Amino acid sequence: MTKWKRSIAIGALALAAGAGFFGFNAFESWQFARAEAQVEATREQLAQVESLADVFRDVGKVIQPSVVNIDVKKSSPGGRQLPFDLDQLRPFLPDRDGDGQPDLPEGFGEGDGGPEQFGTGSGVIMEVNGSTGYIVTNNHVAGGATEMEITLSDGRVIKNGKVLGTDAKTDMAVIQIDADRLIAAQWGNSDELQEGDWILAFGSPFGYVGSMTHGIVSALNRDVGILRSQQGYENFIQVDAPINPGNSGGPLVSVRGEVVGINTAIASRSGGWQGIGFAVPSNQAKFVYQSLKDQGRVVRGWLGVEIASVDDLPEEARAIGYEGEHGVIVKSTFNNTPAFGKLQPSDIVTKLNGRDLKDVRELRNAVAATAPGTDISLTVFRDGKEQDVKITIGEQPDDLMAAARGGRGTQPKTAEASVESLGIRLSTLNDELAKKYELSHVESGAVVTQVAPNSIAARAGLETGAVITKVDGKSVSNADEATAAISKGDLKKGIGLFVTSKDASRFVFVRSGE
């Protein structure tokens, strides 16, 4: 290698070494800059955490002045009441000894056997008019109270509370008090809630007035069965914010400081919080509050039907010819009700005023919240296609069972037949049968004149005096047609019968069960 070439090579090596040195420093600088940026970003995030704490503090300042503690006395032969309503926990408590009663923590529920019950709960002032305040709470807190002591956030004790109304179907109550310097909370829109949203629960757990806890919305539209005996309306907000005995009736609040629910129940095996609480959504609570405040009772809309969810009875829906996954099957329509003559048994309701309906709960809640006299449009699947049905909502009667039993409609021809596979005997409708079974409102069909005990028909609820007018969606006008239509069906898959009795029309699904 010549001297000149050797000099060039040495220079090249030196240059490469220098580039490596400076490249290494650049890499270190890049790493440092990245770490520094991460530190700054984390500091900003930690500052946001502090901001969230500020939000919680501010919500507390906005809501606490409206939250009250309610101590009640009720007349009852059952002795002292628990510091919460046992019925709100009963579905969730174990019954290890099999006596039909829930197992409670030691010491809970022990009373002196006297004629009075004592309880405590919470409430929230939702409206102030001069020196009059209106408090929302639970029915199981204030319902049946003979005496009340209401403690305000500033320590004042009010003894002039008056229960304006209660509603067992939503477990809500409204109390009126007279006092000055009252501050009302504001309603929020519970329809805007989503799973994962931050919420705060306020109240007086175990008598500790002015408590607040926080958590998230765990689930929406929960039906947990605690109001089933009242034929109630459940679409609870499920939360993981600690809710304990005494929180009942207190507000569930969004980070905007708005009331989005009323704390109502907890799922617990110990009597205390175990991560699952339930609240009545504010939109439902607000509707009930306004009715109780203005009228002392809740005026609800009503159709007059017996219904079931397609989700629960998919085979019946398929027998009708419906292929959708969701909707509401009309099982019966009661005479002299808004639905009579408009809806038919075996109709499947898919929409209300253009809004999709998933199940019975959605239809019931929507109709109940609609003012009587309002015209609505139901989209129904009937005879293989969808059509719109216009109905004027009626007022829900106090005794739903009596309403379902009563009523007649409007009109009416004799060959006897038997359908042994079902365990029934049929006769064509005539004047004699119409009079015997009070069927003057039925024009034609096959009258069920006998039902064998423990037969397929009996297990499906078919009774004597019912008139079969459709079999698997096809009209039948006499016993022969009904017999022929039934003989073409497959009892293993099930046969759908449209039947009318003196009180109602309904859809009966008969199947062998094999």
Order of alpha helices (4+ residues) and beta strands (2+ residues): alpha-beta-beta-beta-alpha-beta-beta-beta-beta-beta-beta-beta-beta-beta-beta-alpha-beta-beta-alpha-beta-beta-beta-alpha-beta-beta-beta-alpha-beta-beta-alpha-beta-alpha-beta-beta-alpha-beta-beta
